Amino acid sequence: MPATTRSTPKRSAPMPARNNKKWTVTEERALIRMCRHENNNVSDMAERLNRTPDSIRYRLVKIFAEHMEGREPSEENIQDVSDWLVHPGN
């Protein structure tokens, strides 16, 4: 029986330069600004920050969770944080 070899699938597109790099405070602030004030979608934010769309989603969830710390887990508080993140002036 011949030995089988496993090949690694090749990526069709290169990964963004910031892939697997720690987020800087400047990048996180830019992400919040893009989300709150510029109404960018995830793909646009990923392209501008040289990150993957998944990394943008995960970071937004992390920011959301950090703002929820110390609050009561009521729907009103969740809505407050959501409004802060996606609606300027709240």
Buried (B, 14 or more C-beta within 10 A) or exposed (E): EEEEEEEEEEEEEEEBEBEEEEBEEEBBEBBBEBBBEEEBEBEBBBEBBBBBBEBBEEBBEEBBEEBBEEEEEEEEBBEBBBEBBEEEEE
